[in-house]
Amino acid sequence: MHNSTGFDYGMWLAALLSVGLVFFFIGSYMLPTRRREWRSMGLFAAWIVALFTEMYGIPLTIYALTALLGRAYPVLNPFTHQNGHLLVALAGGSQAVWVIVMLVSNLLFWGGIVVMERGWRLVHKAQGALVTEDIYSRVRHPQYLGLFMIISALLIQWPTIISLLMAPILFWSYVRLARREEGEIETQFGEAYRIYKGQVPAFVPRWRSLVSGSSHSVQEDAGA
């Protein structure tokens, strides 16, 4: 995707398509319906736009680091898209680093999509009932876990000053949203949800639940 000058930026069509692709998948499984959900999604939208603007449009992080550090920051020549990657530049243009970054980020990204889809499918199939089986027996918020995996994937794929600074705020916004939703669910389902909440972690599955590979209902384990 690089041009004859070796300066692979100003690719606004690529930036626009990338933003659209991410929102297509996120919107398919996490379409906001309430004001607080739209606020968190708005923050995510700003983060995505800023990230892809730097990935394909204007490499602000590279400009900032070269201005601050001068020759201490290794600007690689030609300044291709790959050489503009922060980790690749710090590694002296290592092809191995680029391959690892792309491999890990793509595995995380598509893994996050799969996790979100699985959680979404179970919720819609339940039609308002409490879901505790399958992926919900491992984490209480698989859709947010999938989103966090996607955010982490994009941070690895193209780290920038802005995206790194905004990411903790974005994570906190969705953690807070999940906690507010849990309060509503606990009001609706009472003791059944309190038992479930006490057994299943919110976002990070326990190692033994991953190793066992079993898929069961927490309510059955609790005798509900």
C-alpha positions in Angstrom: 0.0 0.0 0.0 2.9 2.4 -0.2 3.5 4.9 -2.9 6.5 5.8 -5.0 7.8 8.4 -2.6 7.9 6.0 0.4 5.7 8.3 2.4 2.6 6.1 3.1 0.3 8.6 4.7 -2.4 10.9 3.5 -4.4 7.7 2.7 -7.8 9.1 3.9 -9.8 6.5 2.0 -8.0 3.7 3.9 -8.6 5.6 7.2 -12.3 6.0 6.4 -12.8 2.4 5.3 -11.0 1.2 8.5 -13.2 3.3 10.8 -16.3 2.0 8.9 -15.2 -1.6 9.2 -14.7 -1.4 13.0 -18.0 0.3 13.5 -19.8 -2.2 11.3 -18.7 -5.0 13.6 -19.1 -3.1 16.9 -22.5 -1.8 15.9 -23.6 -5.3 14.9 -23.2 -6.6 18.4 -23.2 -3.5 20.7 -25.6 -0.9 19.1 -26.3 1.7 21.8 -29.9 2.2 22.9 -29.6 4.5 26.0 -28.0 7.8 26.6 -25.2 6.5 28.7 -24.4 3.8 26.1 -24.2 6.5 23.4 -21.8 8.5 25.6 -19.4 5.5 25.9 -19.8 4.8 22.2 -19.0 8.4 21.4 -15.8 8.2 23.4 -14.9 5.0 21.5 -15.7 6.7 18.2 -13.4 9.6 19.0 -10.7 7.1 19.9 -11.1 5.1 16.7 -11.1 8.1 14.5 -7.9 9.5 16.2 -6.1 6.1 15.9 -6.9 5.6 12.2 -6.1 9.3 11.4 -2.6 8.6 12.7 -2.4 5.2 11.1 -3.2 6.3 7.6 -3.6 10.1 7.6 -1.1 12.2 9.6 1.6 10.5 11.8 1.3 13.0 14.6 3.1 10.8 17.1 6.1 10.4 14.9 6.2 14.2 14.3 5.9 14.9 18.1 8.6 12.4 19.0 11.0 13.7 16.4 10.4 17.2 17.6 10.9 16.3 21.2 13.8 13.8 20.8 15.4 14.9 17.6 17.9 12.4 16.4 17.3 10.2 19.4 14.1 9.0 17.7 15.0 6.6 14.9 13.2 7.8 11.8 13.7 5.0 9.2 14.2 5.7 5.6 12.2 5.3 3.4 9.4 6.5 5.7 7.0 3.7 4.6 3.9 2.7 6.5 5.7 -0.2 8.2 8.7 2.0 9.2 6.3 4.6 10.7 5.1 2.0 13.2 6.3 3.1 16.7 7.5 -0.3 17.8 9.1 -1.2 14.5 11.0 2.1 14.5 12.2 1.6 18.1 13.3 -1.9 17.0 15.4 -0.5 14.2 13.0 -1.5 11.4 12.8 -5.2 12.5 10.7 -7.2 10.1 10.2 -9.8 12.9 8.6 -7.1 15.2 6.3 -6.1 12.4 5.2 -9.7 11.9 4.6 -10.3 15.6 2.6 -7.1 15.9 0.4 -8.0 13.0 -0.1 -11.6 14.2 -0.9 -10.7 17.8 -3.2 -7.7 16.9 -5.2 -9.7 14.3 -5.6 -12.6 16.7 -6.9 -10.3 19.4 -9.1 -8.3 17.1 -10.9 -11.3 15.5 -11.0 -13.1 18.8 -12.8 -10.1 20.2 -15.3 -10.2 17.4 -16.0 -13.8 18.1 -16.5 -13.2 21.8 -18.8 -10.3 21.2 -20.9 -12.3 18.6 -21.2 -15.3 21.0 -22.4 -13.1 23.9 -24.8 -11.2 21.7 -26.3 -14.4 20.2 -27.0 -15.9 23.7 -28.6 -12.7 25.0 -31.0 -12.4 22.1 -31.8 -16.1 22.2 -32.7 -15.8 25.9 -35.3 -13.1 25.2 -34.9 -11.4 28.5 -34.1 -14.4 30.7 -30.9 -14.5 32.8 -28.1 -16.1 30.8 -25.5 -18.0 32.7 -24.4 -20.8 30.3 -21.8 -21.0 27.6 -19.4 -18.0 27.5 -21.5 -16.4 30.3 -20.3 -19.1 32.6 -16.8 -17.7 32.2 -17.4 -14.0 32.2 -20.4 -11.8 33.1 -19.7 -9.3 30.3 -18.5 -11.1 27.2 -19.5 -8.3 24.9 -17.4 -5.8 26.8 -14.6 -8.3 27.1 -14.7 -8.6 23.3 -14.6 -4.8 23.0 -11.6 -4.6 25.3 -9.8 -7.2 23.2 -10.4 -5.1 20.1 -9.2 -2.0 21.8 -6.0 -3.8 23.0 -5.5 -5.2 19.5 -5.6 -1.8 17.9 -3.3 -0.4 20.5 -0.8 -3.1 19.6 -1.4 -2.7 15.9 -0.7 1.1 15.9 0.3 2.7 19.2 0.1 6.5 19.3 0.4 9.0 22.1 -3.2 10.0 21.8 -4.6 6.4 21.7 -2.4 5.4 24.7 -3.5 8.3 26.8 -7.2 7.9 25.9 -7.3 4.1 26.3 -7.6 4.0 30.2 -10.4 6.5 30.0 -12.2 4.4 27.4 -11.7 1.2 29.5 -13.0 3.0 32.6 -16.0 4.3 30.8 -17.1 0.8 29.8 -16.3 -0.7 33.2 -18.5 1.9 34.8 -21.3 1.2 32.3 -21.1 -2.5 33.1 -21.4 -1.8 36.8 -24.5 0.3 36.3 -26.0 -2.4 34.1 -25.3 -5.0 36.8 -27.3 -2.9 39.3 -30.3 -3.1 37.0 -29.9 -6.8 36.4 -29.6 -7.5 40.1 -32.8 -5.6 40.7 -34.6 -7.7 38.0 -33.3 -11.1 38.9 -32.4 -10.8 42.6 -30.7 -13.6 44.4 -30.2 -15.7 41.2 -28.0 -12.9 39.8 -26.2 -12.3 43.1 -25.2 -16.0 43.2 -24.1 -15.8 39.6 -22.1 -12.6 40.2 -20.3 -14.2 43.2 -19.2 -17.2 41.0 -18.2 -15.6 37.7 -15.7 -12.8 37.1 -16.7 -9.7 35.2 -14.3 -9.4 32.4 -11.3 -11.8 32.8 -12.1 -15.5 32.8 -10.4 -17.7 35.4 -7.7 -19.9 34.1 -9.3 -23.1 35.2 -12.5 -22.3 33.3 -10.5 -21.9 30.1 -8.5 -25.0 30.6 -11.5 -27.2 31.4 -13.2 -26.2 28.2 -16.6 -27.0 29.8 -19.7 -25.0 29.0 -22.4 -25.2 31.7 -24.9 -23.2 33.6 -23.8 -21.5 36.8 -27.4 -21.6 38.1 -27.2 -25.4 37.9 -24.0 -25.4 39.9 -25.6 -23.2 42.5 -28.7 -25.3 42.6 -30.9 -22.5 41.2 
